[in-house]
Amino acid sequence: SSVMKSLKKMMFKTKSEPRIAVYDIGFDIFKKSEEDLLRAMQMMCKDFHLELVFGKDWTIFNNLTSAIKSNYRSNPFHNWYHAFSVAHMATVFMVRNPCIPHTLGPRYHLAFIIAALGHDLNHPGNDNSFEINSHSALAESYNHESVLENYHVSILLQLLNEEDKNIFYLADPKVQSEIKDFMVEVVLATDMKYHHESVKYLQDVDNVARTIKNKLNRLSVMKAVMHACDISGQCIDLPVAIAWEARISKEMENQAKAQKAQGIELPPHMDVETLTNSQNRAVHQLGFIDNILLPLWGEIQRVFPSMKPLYTNLNLVVRKHYMLLHEEGEHAARLHALQYENKSVFDDDLL
């Protein structure tokens, strides 16, 4: 379609690189400044003409996205870069599956992208179990239920309630309320406790274009898509996937040390010695890929065939890296990674 063609041409400039395709899965996010990513967010929405939702008043949009950026901490993993990467993957879903934006309509399309961007607002750098086991104020506030997810979306709603950041101000109050309910649902779906529910739901989807015509089914599909976007870091190009693994391991190491200091028992996968040894980490990463990512993304690529390159990359390229790292060591893994330094997930000759 003409939209797809124009999206593929969408570019943005940086100081370090002359022109980078916004929709190239493989662009190295860590070479971009935070401001680069803010500009990219605007372009990803502009190319779908989502500015019509807020009356072409980009000031409101920029106020909101800048505030979202400012409300992320400098954690190794759960930070502004992760937020952008999830919103970026959500947009890739829209680009490669036109039935989604067509059925959602501009308001819910925009709501989904902003929910993705704000899904981890003010993340403390630890998981829900830490909040619960340390008897934190947050855990008590949310009755030990999806503690962080409830916290993140509450901040997002607070920002949207501010007049200069309310991108849905043109909609009547009832519609605004329904949009926010949708955003709450898709953010809460990023709690890993709903993982198996998402996989099971997708298993029953035969024709996604037909399925999402129903409002309740549409919500269930979008919840599964948000979950997939949230944990898509190992589906993208190998060099970036490796960087994300190192970052989440560092964040888990920080949490492990904090738990140890508080006398909270550590699960086996959070042993500090394991988290500081790349070969040991590879074993846990293989477990995560085999037990979590492949079952989910296997259903994603079945329901959305256009997403198959990401599943293939995860299964045959990224998984092989950790297998080599575990079985043969860092040198073999590094040689494997070098083959994919200038490759994109969507390259025909990737494999």
N, C-alpha and C positions, 0 to 999 in steps of 0.2 A: 504494500500500500504506500501511498505518498507519505503518510505519517511515518511509517517504518523507515523509508528512504531518508527523510529529513532527520530522523532521530540518529541514524547511523552516521550522518555527517556532522552531528553536533560536536563542537569542539570548545575547549577553553584554554586560555593561555596561562602559563606560569613563568616565573622568572628563570627557573632552572631548565625548563624544557619549552620549546617554542609553541607546540600545539599538541594537546593530548585529547584523545577521544573520550568523552564522558562515559560512553556506554561500552568502552573496552574493559572487560572484566579484569584484564591483566595490568591496568595501569597501576604503578606502585604508589599506593595511597600514602606511604610514609615519606615520600619525596615531596609531598604537597604541604603547603602551609594550611593552617586552620581557615584562613581567609579564602584560599583557593577553593576549599570544600564548601564554604558558604556560597561562593559564586556558582559552583557546580550545582548546588541545591536549587538555586534560582533557575538555572538553565533547564534542569530536569523537569521542573514544574512548568516553566514557560513554554517548552516545546509541546506540551499537551494542552496549552492555552488554559491552564488552571488559574491564571490571574483573573479570569472572569468570575471566579468564586468570590474574590474580595474586591471586585470593582476596579481591577487593574491598579490598585493602590499598593505598590511594591514596598512602600514604607512599612505598612502593617506586617507584611510577610517577613521583611528583613528584621523588624523589631522582634518578631517571634523566633526566627531561626537564630538570631544573635543571642537572644536570652537563653534559648535551649543550649547553645554552645557554651555559654558562660556558666551554666548549671551542671556541667560535667567536670569531674575531678581529674587530676592527672594520674590516674591509675595506669599500671602497665597495659591492661587489656580493656577494662570497662571505662572507656573515655570517649571523647568527641570523635576520634577516628573510627572506633567501633560503631558509634551511633550513625555516622555517615555511611559506613560500609553496609549497614543493615538497610538504611533508606535507599542506598544505591542498588542493592540487590532487589529490593521491593520494586524499584523502577525498572530493572531488567526484566522482572516478571511481567510488568505492564507492557514493555516494549515487545517482548517476544511472544506475548499472549494477548492479542488485542481484544479478545472476548472479555477480559477482566475489566479494563477501563471502560469499555463500551457498556457493560452491564452495571458497573458501580456508578457511573456518572461522575462528573467533575468534583462534586462535593465530597463524596465518599472516597474517590481516588485520592484527593488531596489529604483527606483525613487519615487514610492508610499510610501515606508517605510521611506525614508529620508524626503519626503514632510510632512509626519505625524509627524516626529520628529521635524521638523523646522517650523511647521505651526503657532506657536505663538511667534516667535523669538522677544526678547526684549519687550515683552508685558508690557505696563505701569501699568497694574492693574486696568484698567477702560475700559468701553465699548465704542463703536463707538459714541453713543449719547452724551457721555461726551466730546469726542474730538470735535464733531460738535458744541454742545451748548457752549463750552468754546472758540470756534473760534481758536483752536490750529493750530500751523504751520502744523502739520500732516494733519489735516482736509482740510486745504487750498491746501496742496500739492497734495492730491488725490481727490480734487473736491467733497468732502463729500461722495464719493462712496467707500464702503467697505474699509474704511480708514485703520483700523488696519490690515486687511487681506492683503491689498496691501503692507503695510509697512513690515509685517512679511516676505512675500515671496520675497520682494526686498532684504532684508538682506540675505536670503537663496541663492538667485542668485549671490549676491556679493561674498559669501563664495565659491560657486561652480566655480566662475570665477578665483579664485586664483589657480595657478598651482599646489601647494602642497595639494590642497583639491578637485581637479576636478576628482571625481571618474568615470567620463564618458570620460576620455581623450582618450581612445582607439577608440571611435566612431568618425566618421567624423563630421565636423562642422555642417552640415545640420541635421544630426541625433541628435547631442547634442542640437541643437536649438529646435527640435521637442520635445525632452524629457523635456526640461525646460518649454516649453509651456504647456505640460501636468501637470507638477508640479504646475505651476501658477494656472491652472484651478481647480485642486483639492483643493488647499489651499484656493482660493477665495470661494469655495463651503462651507467653514466652517462659512461663514457669515450667521447668523441666518435668515437674510431676504430671503434666498433661501430655508428655511426649507420646506415650503409647496410645492415648486417646486420639491424637492427631493422625498417627499412622493407621490406626484401625478405621478412622473415618474415611481417609483417602482410599483405603482398600475397597470401599463400596462405591466409589465414584467411577462410572463408566464413561459418561459424556459430560465433561466439566462445563461446556457452554450451556448445556441444558440444565445441569444441576444448579448452577448459580442464578438461574432465573427465579428460583424460589428464595425468598428473603432469609429464612432460617438456614437453608443449605448454603447460601452465599456466605453467611457469617461463619459457618463451620469451615468452609474452604479457605476463607481469608485468615482465619485463626491458624490453620495448618500452614498456610503460606508464610505468615509472619514468623511462626516458629522455625520454619525452614530458612528464612532469611537470617534470623538471629544466629543460627549455628552453621552458616554457610562458609565460614572462614577457611575451611579445609577443602572446599569445592573449587576454589578459585586457583589462579596460576600458582605453581609450586613455590616460587620464591616468596610470594606474599603469604601463602599458607604456612610456610615454615616460620616466618616472622610472627604470625599470629599465635602459633603453638608456643614459641618461646615466651611471648608476652603473657599468655594465660598461665603458663607454668610459673613464671615469676610472681604473678599475682597470687597463685595458690601457695607458693612458698611463703609469701608475706603473711597470708592467712594462717598457714601452719605454725609459723613462729608466734603469731598472736594467740592462737589457740593453746599452744604449749605453755606460753607465759601465764595464761589464765587457768591452766590445769584441765583444759577440755580435751578429752580423748580424740586422737587423730585417726581417721579412716586410713586403711593401707595406702590408697592412692595419693595421700597427702603427706607421706613421710618425707621429711626435708631432704634426706640423703637421696631419695628417689628423684625428687623434683630438681635436684642440682646435677643429675647425671643424665645426659642426653640419651644414652642407650636404654636406661631404665624407663625414661619418659616415653620412649618409642613404644614400649610394650603397652603402656596405658593408652597411648594414642591409637594404637591398633585396636585395642578393645573398644575405644570410643567410636572409631570408624566402623568396626564390624557390627557392634551391638546397637548403636544409635544412628549414626549418619547414613550408612548404606540402607538400612530398612526404610528410613524416612525418605531419603532422596531417590531410592528405588521406586517408591510410590509417586513421588513428585515427577520423575521423568516419564512415568507411565501415564499419569493424568495430564501432564503438560509435556508432550514430546519435544517441544522446542528447548526444554531445559536439559535434555539428555547429555549434551557435551559436558555439563558440570558434574553429572553423575559419573560419566566415563572418566573424566579427569580425576575425580576423587578415588575411584576404584582402581584405575590402572596406573596413574602417575603418582598421586600423593600417597596412596597406601604403600606403593612400592618403595617410596623414599623411607618410610618408617620401618618397613620390613628389612631393607638393606642396612639401615642404621642399627637395628636390633641384632641382625644376624652377622653382618660383616664389618660394622663399625663406621666411623665418621668419614673416612676416606672414600669408601664405596658410595656412601650416601651423597657426598659432595660431588663426585663425578656424575652421578645420576642427575643431581639438581642442575649442574652446568648445562645439560642438554636442553633445559627448559627456561633458561634465563631470558630469552627473547621470543618466547612462544606465548600465544594466547590460547586460552581454553577453547576458543571457537575457531582456531586454525584447523584447516582440513588435514594437515599433515602432523598434527600434534602427537599422534601415537605412531 
